[in-house]
């Protein structure tokens, strides 16, 4: 299809604004590594929160949700909705701890928390493992979405899509640093939300759909509307709800939903003005990420089942596209009129750029600070590190673009990353609160999880995906706990320094406190109250889930159900505020 002149004007205007923002902040961002990678640790909560949301609102996210809804209905989204538990744990427990740590990257944490050569090895290895391998996998998935969208909307070849989509992103990311990324994220999120909501409204009112009521009662859609899986379908209940709630949220490491925080979420918390801004940012992120954004994508996904009931139906209309259920989203966008199409395309480009730019800056920080400065050239100047960071963005983008050409779906990549990170999540939760965890714990968890994932992937075990996940979690957890108890603990002096830096709470430190007392080491008294943080976390979960499903009931026309859920959400918000004032 071809875009109208108005569409191109809108798209090119957004491009120009992003470049201008990058140029405006370039001088300040290039002063030193703290400015380039953490924007001077002076960012307000609302900018950081929106930046987190924009980052997770990538070009592949609507495609992923569409894939899930078309295959498993709305209830299929529990495979990522359950990560809200992790998110709220980060908000009320870990955000303040990360901000207190004062590290430049979350990998620097390893040498703050652990001692010896094993801590240094862990930091250096994960700099490459996460900054390059994991990071490239995620960016490749986002680039794949750009390929699919570009193939349908612009009739571009895959290589053309990734080339054109990357140039501007790399430009402003490399010159503007994190400050440029955060400021463009704010604009990109606004564009993306307006585009997705407007597109959903237009598509529902198309004659082929016939309005919201006709959509919800259509034979291809009516069985996809449940918020929970069918309790009579044991397999669906197990894979879509029970395992995600019982196992996945605490056991799996996944970028943007790391147990205990980490990655670019930690990067945003570390760049906050203070603890309150770090907490406020992560709270805003979780509310917007789970309660605000999904419904426009869900509605378009449901509408795609009317026009394209089967994947083959999409292939008939778009013979050159890389087929999959995730293609339902961009296929529906081809029905938009001039102007609106340009805005929506701009919103998808914005979503692509916001995610890629964050991952480029985050990955570059690992390469520059946690690998190059720490192990290759400790005497490197700030200017040299910033230059390397900028060069790294280009290289990471190039590798990701090449990998995208061999992937097939965003859901496939999502499942691969879940399996590789299975069993490691509990380490990231407990390392703040159990003194006995050491560097060997993390090395074991990382290595065992990866090996088990590869064995299950390429071995002939006749296991379902959820069975592989649970077994990987079990094997990995038993392995790292055993190694923890069989290896020497972190040096007392290092643990004391860490404890006094972040002042964690919990009985997991009681044994260490006795050791420190025997060695006449003074430890600070924590002022955090676990019961208040736990209550706030649970109330936050209730607030977001009830807000999410209240919106759904409004769309369904069930105003009684919506009113009840809104009431529960309001009560939850009230008590969160009351507990917040007690802190």
VOZA-653675 format. One record per residue (C-alpha): chain; y, z, x. Coordinates in nm, 3 decimals, padded with zeros to 5 digits. Layout:
N
A, Y, Z, X .
...
! end
This chain:
583
A, 00.000, 00.000, 00.000 .
A, 00.362, -00.038, 00.102 .
A, 00.641, 00.218, 00.098 .
A, 00.975, 00.133, -00.057 .
A, 01.301, 00.138, 00.139 .
A, 01.393, 00.473, -00.019 .
A, 01.064, 00.621, 00.100 .
A, 01.127, 00.510, 00.456 .
A, 01.483, 00.646, 00.450 .
A, 01.353, 00.989, 00.348 .
A, 01.077, 00.991, 00.608 .
A, 01.297, 00.874, 00.897 .
A, 01.570, 01.123, 00.798 .
A, 01.326, 01.412, 00.831 .
A, 01.211, 01.281, 01.166 .
A, 01.570, 01.271, 01.288 .
A, 01.638, 01.628, 01.175 .
A, 01.332, 01.761, 01.358 .
A, 01.433, 01.589, 01.681 .
A, 01.790, 01.720, 01.650 .
A, 01.663, 02.078, 01.604 .
A, 01.449, 02.043, 01.915 .
A, 01.744, 01.912, 02.117 .
A, 01.982, 02.183, 01.992 .
A, 01.755, 02.471, 02.100 .
A, 01.616, 02.300, 02.413 .
A, 01.855, 02.462, 02.661 .
A, 01.800, 02.817, 02.538 .
A, 01.426, 02.769, 02.496 .
A, 01.388, 02.639, 02.850 .
A, 01.553, 02.942, 03.016 .
A, 01.227, 03.131, 03.074 .
A, 00.874, 03.181, 02.944 .
A, 00.974, 03.457, 02.703 .
A, 01.219, 03.220, 02.537 .
A, 00.987, 02.918, 02.544 .
A, 00.672, 03.094, 02.417 .
A, 00.815, 03.393, 02.220 .
A, 01.168, 03.280, 02.126 .
A, 01.315, 03.581, 02.305 .
A, 01.129, 03.841, 02.090 .
A, 01.420, 03.838, 01.847 .
A, 01.300, 03.656, 01.536 .
A, 01.338, 03.796, 01.180 .
A, 01.041, 03.858, 00.952 .
A, 01.123, 03.588, 00.696 .
A, 01.143, 03.308, 00.954 .
A, 00.822, 03.421, 01.122 .
A, 00.639, 03.461, 00.791 .
A, 00.738, 03.112, 00.676 .
A, 00.641, 02.976, 01.017 .
A, 00.291, 03.124, 00.984 .
A, 00.255, 02.973, 00.637 .
A, 00.381, 02.635, 00.754 .
A, 00.135, 02.637, 01.042 .
A, -00.163, 02.698, 00.812 .
A, -00.024, 02.436, 00.570 .
A, -00.151, 02.148, 00.775 .
A, -00.214, 01.788, 00.678 .
A, -00.587, 01.863, 00.656 .
A, -00.552, 02.170, 00.432 .
A, -00.501, 01.982, 00.101 .
A, -00.789, 01.756, 00.204 .
A, -01.009, 02.059, 00.276 .
A, -00.928, 02.221, -00.059 .
A, -00.990, 01.889, -00.237 .
A, -01.327, 01.857, -00.064 .
A, -01.422, 02.210, -00.172 .
A, -01.306, 02.170, -00.534 .
A, -01.474, 01.832, -00.581 .
A, -01.806, 01.968, -00.453 .
A, -01.809, 02.332, -00.566 .
A, -01.525, 02.375, -00.812 .
A, -01.234, 02.618, -00.778 .
A, -01.470, 02.906, -00.701 .
A, -01.573, 02.726, -00.381 .
A, -01.240, 02.837, -00.231 .
A, -01.381, 03.186, -00.179 .
A, -01.507, 03.062, 00.159 .
A, -01.145, 03.094, 00.275 .
A, -00.995, 03.323, 00.009 .
A, -01.200, 03.613, 00.149 .
A, -01.004, 03.590, 00.473 .
A, -00.726, 03.766, 00.278 .
A, -00.909, 04.092, 00.357 .
A, -00.865, 04.017, 00.726 .
A, -00.505, 03.923, 00.663 .
A, -00.413, 04.247, 00.490 .
A, -00.590, 04.445, 00.761 .
A, -00.364, 04.269, 01.010 .
A, -00.053, 04.342, 00.800 .
A, -00.093, 04.716, 00.760 .
A, -00.298, 04.812, 01.066 .
A, -00.270, 04.563, 01.351 .
A, 00.079, 04.411, 01.327 .
A, 00.250, 04.723, 01.459 .
A, -00.010, 04.766, 01.732 .
A, 00.038, 04.411, 01.857 .
A, 00.415, 04.451, 01.863 .
A, 00.383, 04.777, 02.060 .
A, 00.161, 04.613, 02.320 .
A, 00.458, 04.409, 02.451 .
A, 00.229, 04.139, 02.592 .
A, 00.348, 03.778, 02.624 .
A, 00.021, 03.634, 02.486 .
A, -00.270, 03.788, 02.301 .
A, -00.489, 03.707, 02.603 .
A, -00.275, 03.929, 02.824 .
A, -00.412, 04.205, 02.601 .
A, -00.742, 04.188, 02.793 .
A, -00.591, 04.326, 03.110 .
A, -00.391, 04.580, 02.912 .
A, -00.705, 04.712, 02.739 .
A, -00.984, 04.652, 02.997 .
A, -01.019, 04.702, 03.371 .
A, -01.185, 04.531, 03.665 .
A, -01.272, 04.173, 03.754 .
A, -01.451, 04.133, 03.424 .
A, -01.118, 04.176, 03.239 .
A, -00.953, 03.914, 03.458 .
A, -01.247, 03.676, 03.408 .
A, -01.230, 03.725, 03.031 .
A, -00.861, 03.645, 03.024 .
A, -00.894, 03.334, 03.238 .
A, -01.203, 03.198, 03.064 .
A, -01.066, 03.246, 02.714 .
A, -00.742, 03.081, 02.819 .
A, -00.940, 02.760, 02.863 .
A, -01.200, 02.830, 02.593 .
A, -00.942, 02.902, 02.321 .
A, -00.637, 02.724, 02.457 .
A, -00.821, 02.399, 02.518 .
A, -01.165, 02.385, 02.347 .
A, -01.098, 02.567, 02.020 .
A, -00.739, 02.454, 02.005 .
A, -00.831, 02.089, 02.055 .
A, -01.099, 02.112, 01.782 .
A, -00.844, 02.243, 01.532 .
A, -00.581, 01.986, 01.623 .
A, -00.841, 01.709, 01.608 .
A, -00.923, 01.816, 01.252 .
A, -00.553, 01.793, 01.163 .
A, -00.531, 01.452, 01.331 .
A, -00.833, 01.342, 01.129 .
A, -00.638, 01.420, 00.813 .
A, -00.351, 01.209, 00.946 .
A, -00.599, 00.925, 01.004 .
A, -00.729, 00.944, 00.647 .
A, -00.384, 00.973, 00.492 .
A, -00.241, 00.699, 00.712 .
A, -00.535, 00.471, 00.639 .
A, -00.480, 00.492, 00.265 .
A, -00.101, 00.513, 00.243 .
A, -00.008, 00.282, 00.528 .
A, -00.325, 00.082, 00.589 .
A, -00.307, 00.187, 00.956 .
A, -00.595, 00.187, 01.201 .
A, -00.709, 00.535, 01.316 .
A, -00.557, 00.499, 01.663 .
A, -00.225, 00.396, 01.514 .
A, -00.217, 00.702, 01.288 .
A, -00.270, 00.955, 01.565 .
A, -00.032, 00.775, 01.801 .
A, 00.259, 00.756, 01.559 .
A, 00.201, 01.106, 01.419 .
A, 00.192, 01.263, 01.763 .
A, 00.496, 01.118, 01.936 .
A, 00.768, 01.304, 01.746 .
A, 00.569, 01.628, 01.727 .
A, 00.512, 01.634, 02.102 .
A, 00.878, 01.553, 02.160 .
A, 01.035, 01.843, 01.973 .
A, 00.754, 02.087, 02.061 .
A, 00.784, 02.024, 02.432 .
A, 01.162, 02.049, 02.448 .
A, 01.231, 02.315, 02.182 .
A, 00.959, 02.571, 02.257 .
A, 00.859, 02.829, 01.996 .
A, 01.216, 02.862, 01.869 .
A, 01.222, 02.490, 01.787 .
A, 00.877, 02.517, 01.630 .
A, 00.978, 02.811, 01.408 .
A, 01.305, 02.651, 01.292 .
A, 01.138, 02.319, 01.209 .
A, 00.853, 02.509, 01.040 .
A, 01.104, 02.656, 00.796 .
A, 01.231, 02.315, 00.691 .
A, 00.881, 02.166, 00.693 .
A, 00.746, 02.436, 00.461 .
A, 01.022, 02.377, 00.205 .
A, 00.957, 02.002, 00.212 .
A, 00.580, 02.051, 00.191 .
A, 00.598, 02.287, -00.109 .
A, 00.846, 02.072, -00.303 .
A, 00.636, 01.764, -00.230 .
A, 00.302, 01.917, -00.335 .
A, 00.436, 02.079, -00.657 .
A, 00.625, 01.767, -00.765 .
A, 00.326, 01.546, -00.685 .
A, 00.093, 01.769, -00.888 .
A, 00.328, 01.759, -01.186 .
A, 00.364, 01.380, -01.175 .
A, -00.008, 01.316, -01.136 .
A, -00.097, 01.541, -01.430 .
A, 00.148, 01.353, -01.654 .
A, 00.007, 01.009, -01.561 .
A, -00.138, 00.819, -01.861 .
A, -00.478, 00.810, -01.687 .
A, -00.481, 01.191, -01.681 .
A, -00.302, 01.252, -02.009 .
A, -00.146, 01.590, -01.943 .
A, -00.271, 01.930, -01.835 .
A, -00.474, 02.002, -02.150 .
A, -00.664, 01.675, -02.127 .
A, -00.728, 01.733, -01.757 .
A, -00.874, 02.080, -01.810 .
A, -01.100, 01.964, -02.094 .
A, -01.221, 01.646, -01.923 .
A, -01.599, 01.631, -01.879 .
A, -01.568, 01.582, -01.503 .
A, -01.340, 01.884, -01.469 .
A, -01.434, 02.149, -01.728 .
A, -01.723, 02.291, -01.523 .
A, -01.505, 02.320, -01.209 .
A, -01.250, 02.570, -01.348 .
A, -01.421, 02.905, -01.298 .
A, -01.261, 03.151, -01.054 .
A, -01.601, 03.297, -00.968 .
A, -01.932, 03.119, -00.897 .
A, -02.197, 03.106, -01.166 .
A, -02.379, 03.441, -01.145 .
A, -02.694, 03.269, -01.270 .
A, -02.686, 03.029, -00.975 .
A, -02.815, 03.252, -00.697 .
A, -02.751, 03.004, -00.417 .
A, -02.390, 02.936, -00.513 .
A, -02.323, 03.305, -00.568 .
A, -02.468, 03.388, -00.228 .
A, -02.299, 03.114, -00.026 .
A, -01.960, 03.103, -00.198 .
A, -01.894, 03.470, -00.273 .
A, -02.139, 03.734, -00.150 .
A, -02.167, 03.626, 00.213 .
A, -01.793, 03.554, 00.256 .
A, -01.706, 03.898, 00.112 .
A, -01.989, 04.094, 00.272 .
A, -02.008, 03.927, 00.612 .
A, -01.769, 03.644, 00.690 .
A, -01.424, 03.806, 00.677 .
A, -01.498, 04.077, 00.937 .
A, -01.750, 03.898, 01.156 .
A, -01.605, 03.552, 01.216 .
A, -01.323, 03.452, 01.448 .
A, -01.118, 03.167, 01.302 .
A, -00.763, 03.066, 01.403 .
A, -00.508, 03.199, 01.155 .
A, -00.758, 03.450, 01.012 .
A, -00.870, 03.640, 01.320 .
A, -01.001, 03.992, 01.250 .
A, -00.749, 04.221, 01.410 .
A, -00.495, 03.942, 01.448 .
A, -00.471, 03.705, 01.741 .
A, -00.385, 03.346, 01.828 .
A, -00.065, 03.206, 01.683 .
A, -00.049, 03.492, 01.429 .
A, -00.026, 03.738, 01.719 .
A, 00.224, 03.508, 01.887 .
A, 00.452, 03.536, 01.583 .
A, 00.411, 03.916, 01.566 .
A, 00.493, 03.945, 01.936 .
A, 00.810, 03.740, 01.887 .
A, 00.939, 03.968, 01.607 .
A, 01.247, 04.185, 01.652 .
A, 01.050, 04.505, 01.597 .
A, 00.744, 04.653, 01.427 .
A, 00.887, 04.632, 01.075 .
A, 00.969, 04.265, 01.118 .
A, 00.617, 04.201, 01.253 .
A, 00.463, 04.372, 00.947 .
A, 00.700, 04.198, 00.705 .
A, 00.623, 03.858, 00.857 .
A, 00.246, 03.893, 00.824 .
A, 00.280, 04.029, 00.468 .
A, 00.494, 03.732, 00.363 .
A, 00.245, 03.498, 00.527 .
A, -00.055, 03.636, 00.340 .
A, 00.121, 03.640, 00.003 .
A, 00.243, 03.281, 00.037 .
A, -00.077, 03.152, 00.200 .
A, -00.316, 03.276, -00.068 .
A, -00.109, 03.327, -00.384 .
A, 00.162, 03.061, -00.368 .
A, 00.023, 02.742, -00.216 .
A, -00.327, 02.657, -00.342 .
A, -00.265, 02.558, -00.703 .
A, -00.084, 02.223, -00.653 .
A, -00.371, 02.110, -00.428 .
A, -00.631, 02.236, -00.675 .
A, -00.468, 02.050, -00.964 .
A, -00.457, 01.723, -00.770 .
A, -00.819, 01.775, -00.663 .
A, -00.923, 01.820, -01.026 .
A, -00.725, 01.512, -01.127 .
A, -00.904, 01.310, -00.858 .
A, -01.233, 01.379, -01.040 .
A, -01.098, 01.189, -01.340 .
A, -00.993, 00.878, -01.149 .
A, -01.260, 00.893, -00.878 .
A, -01.566, 01.084, -01.007 .
A, -01.773, 00.981, -00.705 .
A, -01.687, 00.920, -00.339 .
A, -01.802, 00.560, -00.386 .
A, -01.523, 00.512, -00.641 .
A, -01.268, 00.591, -00.371 .
A, -01.442, 00.346, -00.138 .
A, -01.412, 00.065, -00.393 .
A, -01.034, 00.099, -00.401 .
A, -00.990, 00.177, -00.030 .
A, -01.265, -00.013, 00.152 .
A, -01.122, 00.050, 00.500 .
A, -01.091, 00.428, 00.462 .
A, -01.312, 00.691, 00.630 .
A, -01.496, 00.802, 00.315 .
A, -01.549, 01.163, 00.204 .
A, -01.461, 01.394, -00.085 .
A, -01.155, 01.505, 00.111 .
A, -01.016, 01.154, 00.062 .
A, -00.952, 01.239, -00.304 .
A, -00.615, 01.394, -00.220 .
A, -00.449, 01.103, -00.035 .
A, -00.608, 00.860, -00.283 .
A, -00.426, 01.032, -00.570 .
A, -00.096, 01.015, -00.386 .
A, -00.101, 00.636, -00.397 .
A, -00.011, 00.664, -00.766 .
A, 00.329, 00.820, -00.695 .
A, 00.652, 00.622, -00.752 .
A, 00.904, 00.524, -00.486 .
A, 01.116, 00.816, -00.372 .
A, 00.864, 01.077, -00.474 .
A, 00.602, 00.903, -00.260 .
A, 00.841, 00.913, 00.034 .
A, 00.905, 01.284, -00.020 .
A, 00.534, 01.361, -00.048 .
A, 00.449, 01.152, 00.258 .
A, 00.728, 01.331, 00.443 .
A, 00.581, 01.664, 00.326 .
A, 00.238, 01.567, 00.460 .
A, 00.390, 01.456, 00.787 .
A, 00.581, 01.784, 00.796 .
A, 00.257, 01.975, 00.734 .
A, 00.091, 01.785, 01.017 .
A, 00.379, 01.849, 01.254 .
A, 00.416, 02.220, 01.174 .
A, 00.049, 02.287, 01.250 .
A, 00.026, 02.067, 01.556 .
A, 00.351, 02.198, 01.707 .
A, 00.236, 02.559, 01.677 .
A, -00.104, 02.488, 01.829 .
A, 00.057, 02.293, 02.112 .
A, 00.294, 02.579, 02.199 .
A, 00.021, 02.841, 02.156 .
A, -00.230, 02.648, 02.369 .
A, 00.032, 02.573, 02.632 .
A, 00.113, 02.946, 02.660 .
A, -00.251, 03.017, 02.744 .
A, -00.265, 02.744, 03.007 .
A, 00.070, 02.835, 03.168 .
A, 00.067, 03.215, 03.155 .
A, -00.295, 03.323, 03.121 .
A, -00.453, 03.068, 03.351 .
A, -00.204, 02.904, 03.587 .
A, 00.028, 03.198, 03.659 .
A, -00.247, 03.458, 03.655 .
A, -00.508, 03.278, 03.867 .
A, -00.365, 02.963, 04.027 .
A, -00.007, 03.036, 04.129 .
A, 00.110, 03.394, 04.063 .
A, 00.439, 03.323, 04.241 .
A, 00.524, 03.034, 04.004 .
A, 00.886, 03.039, 03.888 .
A, 00.990, 03.058, 03.525 .
A, 01.112, 02.699, 03.544 .
A, 00.776, 02.580, 03.680 .
A, 00.587, 02.761, 03.403 .
A, 00.807, 02.613, 03.132 .
A, 00.760, 02.266, 03.284 .
A, 00.382, 02.316, 03.290 .
A, 00.398, 02.434, 02.929 .
A, 00.574, 02.115, 02.831 .
A, 00.327, 01.899, 03.023 .
A, 00.037, 02.087, 02.862 .
A, 00.159, 01.996, 02.514 .
A, 00.130, 01.628, 02.600 .
A, -00.221, 01.662, 02.748 .
A, -00.354, 01.877, 02.461 .
A, -00.221, 01.628, 02.208 .
A, -00.385, 01.335, 02.385 .
A, -00.727, 01.504, 02.397 .
A, -00.704, 01.607, 02.031 .
A, -00.614, 01.256, 01.921 .
A, -00.915, 01.109, 02.103 .
A, -01.153, 01.367, 01.952 .
A, -01.020, 01.301, 01.601 .
A, -01.152, 00.948, 01.623 .
A, -01.516, 01.075, 01.617 .
A, -01.488, 01.345, 01.347 .
A, -01.571, 01.279, 00.982 .
A, -01.427, 01.564, 00.767 .
A, -01.206, 01.873, 00.780 .
A, -01.478, 02.080, 00.610 .
A, -01.725, 01.980, 00.881 .
A, -01.488, 02.102, 01.152 .
A, -01.415, 02.422, 00.958 .
A, -01.787, 02.503, 00.939 .
A, -01.842, 02.425, 01.310 .
A, -01.566, 02.664, 01.413 .
A, -01.696, 02.935, 01.179 .
A, -02.043, 02.911, 01.331 .
A, -01.915, 02.924, 01.689 .
A, -01.703, 03.233, 01.619 .
A, -01.970, 03.414, 01.416 .
A, -02.039, 03.774, 01.516 .
A, -01.734, 03.821, 01.735 .
A, -01.491, 03.940, 01.467 .
A, -01.604, 04.303, 01.465 .
A, -01.520, 04.332, 01.835 .
A, -01.160, 04.231, 01.767 .
A, -01.138, 04.489, 01.489 .
A, -01.293, 04.780, 01.679 .
A, -01.149, 04.726, 02.028 .
A, -00.828, 04.898, 01.920 .
A, -01.010, 05.202, 01.779 .
A, -01.330, 05.256, 01.977 .
A, -01.272, 05.347, 02.337 .
A, -01.622, 05.246, 02.444 .
A, -01.575, 04.872, 02.390 .
A, -01.517, 04.697, 02.722 .
A, -01.474, 04.350, 02.867 .
A, -01.850, 04.300, 02.881 .
A, -01.861, 04.352, 02.504 .
A, -01.632, 04.057, 02.448 .
A, -01.798, 03.836, 02.709 .
A, -02.137, 03.900, 02.551 .
A, -02.014, 03.834, 02.198 .
A, -01.845, 03.510, 02.298 .
A, -02.140, 03.374, 02.499 .
A, -02.418, 03.478, 02.258 .
A, -02.232, 03.348, 01.952 .
A, -02.176, 03.011, 02.116 .
A, -02.535, 02.975, 02.238 .
A, -02.686, 03.077, 01.903 .
A, -02.455, 02.833, 01.720 .
A, -02.571, 02.548, 01.946 .
A, -02.939, 02.643, 01.906 .
A, -02.907, 02.648, 01.527 .
A, -02.708, 02.325, 01.523 .
A, -02.946, 02.118, 01.733 .
A, -03.275, 02.304, 01.677 .
A, -03.513, 02.226, 01.393 .
A, -03.515, 02.557, 01.205 .
A, -03.479, 02.433, 00.846 .
A, -03.209, 02.691, 00.779 .
A, -02.920, 02.664, 00.537 .
A, -02.565, 02.699, 00.665 .
A, -02.520, 03.050, 00.527 .
A, -02.853, 03.159, 00.676 .
A, -02.744, 03.037, 01.019 .
A, -02.415, 03.227, 00.983 .
A, -02.578, 03.557, 00.889 .
A, -02.842, 03.532, 01.162 .
A, -02.577, 03.445, 01.421 .
A, -02.369, 03.745, 01.314 .
A, -02.673, 03.974, 01.336 .
A, -02.792, 03.849, 01.676 .
A, -02.444, 03.847, 01.826 .
A, -02.351, 04.192, 01.693 .
A, -02.672, 04.356, 01.816 .
A, -02.624, 04.187, 02.155 .
A, -02.267, 04.298, 02.221 .
A, -02.323, 04.653, 02.090 .
A, -02.628, 04.689, 02.320 .
A, -02.434, 04.560, 02.620 .
A, -02.143, 04.791, 02.537 .
A, -02.363, 05.098, 02.546 .
A, -02.546, 04.986, 02.861 .
A, -02.241, 04.905, 03.075 .
A, -01.976, 05.125, 03.227 .
A, -01.670, 05.200, 03.016 .
A, -01.320, 05.087, 03.100 .
A, -01.151, 05.302, 03.366 .
A, -00.997, 05.617, 03.228 .
A, -00.654, 05.543, 03.372 .
A, -00.647, 05.199, 03.209 .
A, -00.754, 05.339, 02.872 .
A, -00.490, 05.612, 02.895 .
A, -00.221, 05.357, 02.971 .
A, -00.334, 05.143, 02.677 .
A, -00.351, 05.441, 02.444 .
A, -00.001, 05.559, 02.532 .
A, 00.132, 05.205, 02.493 .
A, 00.002, 05.137, 02.139 .
A, -00.090, 05.491, 02.013 .
A, -00.388, 05.391, 01.796 .
A, -00.551, 05.635, 01.554 .
A, -00.913, 05.704, 01.460 .
A, -01.211, 05.918, 01.557 .
A, -01.327, 05.641, 01.790 .
A, -01.090, 05.786, 02.052 .
A, -01.202, 06.150, 02.023 .
A, -01.452, 06.135, 02.310 .
A, -01.196, 05.968, 02.534 .
A, -00.935, 06.234, 02.447 .
A, -01.173, 06.500, 02.577 .
A, -01.228, 06.299, 02.897 .
A, -00.852, 06.261, 02.944 .
A, -00.797, 06.632, 02.880 .
A, -01.055, 06.722, 03.147 .
A, -00.869, 06.498, 03.393 .
A, -00.529, 06.644, 03.296 .
A, -00.408, 06.311, 03.158 .
A, -00.144, 06.344, 02.887 .
A, -00.184, 06.129, 02.576 .
A, 00.085, 06.059, 02.318 .
A, 00.043, 06.173, 01.958 .
A, 00.018, 05.892, 01.704 .
A, 00.239, 05.908, 01.396 .
A, 00.042, 05.647, 01.199 .
A, -00.166, 05.768, 00.905 .
A, -00.491, 05.580, 00.847 .
A, -00.521, 05.672, 00.478 .
A, -00.176, 05.530, 00.402 .
A, -00.251, 05.209, 00.594 .
A, -00.590, 05.170, 00.422 .
A, -00.442, 05.231, 00.077 .
A, -00.165, 04.979, 00.148 .
A, -00.422, 04.724, 00.263 .
A, -00.633, 04.763, -00.054 .
A, -00.325, 04.745, -00.277 .
A, -00.211, 04.433, -00.091 .
A, -00.547, 04.266, -00.156 .
A, -00.526, 04.352, -00.527 .
A, -00.167, 04.224, -00.544 .
A, -00.243, 03.885, -00.389 .
A, -00.567, 03.818, -00.577 .
A, -00.417, 03.913, -00.914 .
A, -00.110, 03.697, -00.840 .
A, -00.336, 03.405, -00.744 .
A, -00.548, 03.423, -01.059 .
A, -00.253, 03.505, -01.287 .
A, -00.105, 03.171, -01.185 .
A, -00.436, 03.008, -01.269 .
A, -00.443, 03.168, -01.614 .
A, -00.088, 03.045, -01.680 .
A, -00.202, 02.691, -01.593 .
A, -00.505, 02.735, -01.820 .
A, -00.283, 02.857, -02.104 .
A, -00.447, 03.202, -02.111 .
A, -00.128, 03.404, -02.140 .
A, -00.305, 03.730, -02.228 .
A, -00.515, 03.717, -01.911 .
A, -00.209, 03.617, -01.709 .
A, -00.005, 03.906, -01.851 .
A, -00.274, 04.161, -01.765 .
A, -00.304, 04.033, -01.408 .
A, 00.073, 04.019, -01.363 .
A, 00.091, 04.380, -01.477 .
A, -00.173, 04.484, -01.223 .
A, 00.010, 04.289, -00.951 .
A, 00.338, 04.462, -01.038 .
A, 00.177, 04.808, -01.026 .
A, 00.017, 04.725, -00.690 .
A, 00.350, 04.605, -00.549 .
A, 00.520, 04.927, -00.672 .
A, 00.272, 05.152, -00.496 .
A, 00.284, 04.943, -00.177 .
A, 00.660, 04.999, -00.174 .
A, 00.616, 05.373, -00.235 .
A, 00.366, 05.404, 00.051 .
A, 00.589, 05.193, 00.274 .
A, 00.877, 05.437, 00.224 .
A, 00.652, 05.727, 00.331 .
A, 00.585, 05.570, 00.672 .
! end
